[in-house]
């Protein structure tokens, strides 16, 4: 695709990339900013989704690395989840090309709104005093189920997957919020990279735009991850809830209006 952007358009993509990366590291949902921005610049819908995967890889890798360096994520404890997420993302990315997504698109906003309500009403939804720092691998069956389902979902659709990872990890594994965020960022990087490789093979990625936006998202992600670690749940919770409500609203508008 031969797409020439004005300097002002590149500047706007840079600013949006910074904001999207920050949001992704704290709560997930940066695609709510980056994908519409790419569409506005004249990138076709399929290429916008694929190019956003490239940019998102920069963001999620930086956030995952930051949480890892702060000892809030240990890859060796989650290798079953890594494998399951990879397999799920491969299947989801391939299936999306042959399956009608309309039914999912209509139900998805309701699912995400339910997560927001659960997070608001359930004090332990984003961590609890009784949550334990993980020191040994969690049950393999749970890791595989979680990884396959959420990996497939990210490859198939994607919106809100970071929220799904964060809330489900806190509930299933009983780990503190920052550890759930570390796991969420690592697994979304896995599914993003897997989908990206497939999209590359299909020739759907705009490399220059993806690299430029991805670099900015990486900077924003670095700032966001450090902010989340420094300020904790009081800082994360309102951003998390706001983002998933905005994601739900955007999806509802697209599917029903």
N, C-alpha and C positions, 0 to 999 in steps of 0.2 A: 504493500500500500504506500503510495507516494503522497504524504500529507505534510504540507509546509505550514508551520505555525509562526505567527507574529511574535516578536519579543515579549509583548504584553501577555500573550497566551502562555508562553513559557514561564513567565513570572507568576501568573495565576496558578499554573499547575504546581509550581514550587511551593507556594503558600498553602495550597490545599493539601499537597503531599505532607508538609510539616504537621498540619492539623490532623490529617487522617492517621499518620503514624503515631502521634501522641494519643489519640483516642483508641487506636488499636492496642497499644501497650497497656492501657489502663482498663479498658472495658470491652474491646472488640467493636467492630462496626465501622471501621474507617472507610470501608467500601461505600458507605452511605454518602460520603463526600467525593471519593475519588472516581467512582464509576460515572455519576452524573457529570462530573467535570470533563471526563474523557469524551462522553457523548456530546457535550456542548461544543467541544473543540472539533467536532466533525468525525470522530472515530466511530466506525460502524459498531452496532451493538455486540456482535460476537467478538470482534477484535477488542472492544473495550473490556469485556469480561476477561479475555485471555491476557491482555496487557496489564490489567489490574492484578492478575495472579503474579506476574513478574514483579510488579512494585510491592505487592503484599509479602513476597518472599523476603525482600530486604527488611521490611518492617518487622515481621514475625521472627526472623532470624536474630535481629538485633535485640528484640525484647527477650527472646528465649535465652540468648547469651548473657544478657544483663542479669536475669533472674538466676541463671546458672552460676555466674561469678559471685553472686551474693549468697550462694549455697541455699537457694530457695527451690532448686530443681536438680535432681540427680538422675541422669539418663539411665543408669544401670538398673534403677528400680522400675523403669517403665518400658523395657524393651519389648514386652508383649504388646503393649499399646502402640508402640511405634510400628511394628509389623502389621498389626490389625488395621491401623489408620492408613498405612500405605495401600494395603489390599483394598480396603473400602473406597479409597479415593480413586484408584484405578477403575474399579467397577462403576462407581458413580459417574466419573467423567465419560466413560464409554457409553453407559446407558442413557445419559442425558440426550445423546444425539438421536436416539430411536424411540424414546418414550415421551408421551405428551405430559407436560408439566402443569397443565392448567388446574387440575384438581389439587396438586400440592400447593400451587400459588394461592389458591383460595383459602386453604386451611392454615397455611403457614403463619399469617398474621395473628390468628387466634392462638396458635401455640406460643408465639413469642409474647403476646399480651399476657397469657397465662403465667409465663415465667416472670414477667414484671410484677404481676399481682402476688405470686408466690414469694418473690424476693421482698416485697413490701410487707407482707403479713407474717412471714416466717422469720423470726429473729436469727435462726441458725442457717439461713439460706446462703449467706456469704461469710461463713466462718462461725465458730463458737468457742467458748472457753474450754470445752472438753475435747476439741480437735487435737490430734497428736501430730507432731512432726514425723513424716515418714522416714523410717530407718531401714526398712526391708521391703521387698517387692509386695505389692498388693495382690490379691487372688488373681490367678491367670484368667479365669473365666470372665470375671468382671472387666478386666483390662481388654480382653478380646471383644466382648460385646460392646463396650463403650467405643473402642477404636473402630470396629467395623461399621457401626451405625453412624457415628459422627464423621468418620472418614468418607463413607458413602455420601452422606448428606452434603459435605463440603464439595465433593466432586460433582454432585448432581445439581445442587442449588447454591448453598453457601451462606446466605444472609443470617446473621445471628449465631454462627457456629461457635464463635468465641464465648458468647454468653452460655450456650449449651454446655461447652466444655467446663466453664468455671463453676456453674451451678451443679452440674452432675458430679463433678469431681469432689466438691465439698460434701455432697450428700452420700455418694457411693463409697468414697475412700476416707471420709472424716479427717481431711487435712485442712490446715489453716488457709485463709483466703489467699495470701501471697503465694503459697505453694500451689494452690489451684490455678492461680494466674500463670505461674511458671509452667505448669503442665499444659495449660490451654495454649500458651504461645508456642511451645515446642511442637505440639500436635497439629496446630494450624499451619505451622511452617512445613511439617511433613506433608500434609494434604495439599497445601499450596504448591509446593515443589513438584509433587507427583502430577497434579493437574497441569502445571506449567509445562512439564516435559511432553505431555501428550499434546497440549495446544501447540507447542513448538513444532512437533512432528506434523501437525495439520497446517502449519504456516499461518497461524492466526494472531501471532504476537507482533506488535509494533515495538521493535527493540529500542529505538532511540527514546521514545516517549516513556516506555516502561523503565528504562535505566535511569532517566532523569528524575521521574517522579519517585522511583524507588529509593534513590539516593536521599531525596528530601524526606521521604517517609522513614528512612533509617534514622535520620537525625531526630525527627519528631518522636520516634519510638524510644530512642535513648533517653530523651527528656521525660517522656511519659512513664517509662519503667522506673526510673530513679525517683520520680515524684510519687508514684504509687508506693514504692518501698519506704520512702521517707515519711509520708503522711498517713499511710495505712487505710483502714476501712472507712473512717469518716470522710476521706477524700474520694475513695473509689466508689462507694455505694451510690451517691447521687448521680455521678457520671454514668455508672453502669445502668441504672434504672432509666435515666434519661435517654441513653442511646438505644436500649432495646425497645422503648416506647416509640422513638423516632423511626427505628427500623420497621416496627410493626405498622406504623401509620403509613410509611412509604409503600410497603408491600400491599397493604389493604387498598390504598389508592390505585396502585397499578392493577390489582386483581379484580377489584369490584367497581371502580369508577372509570 
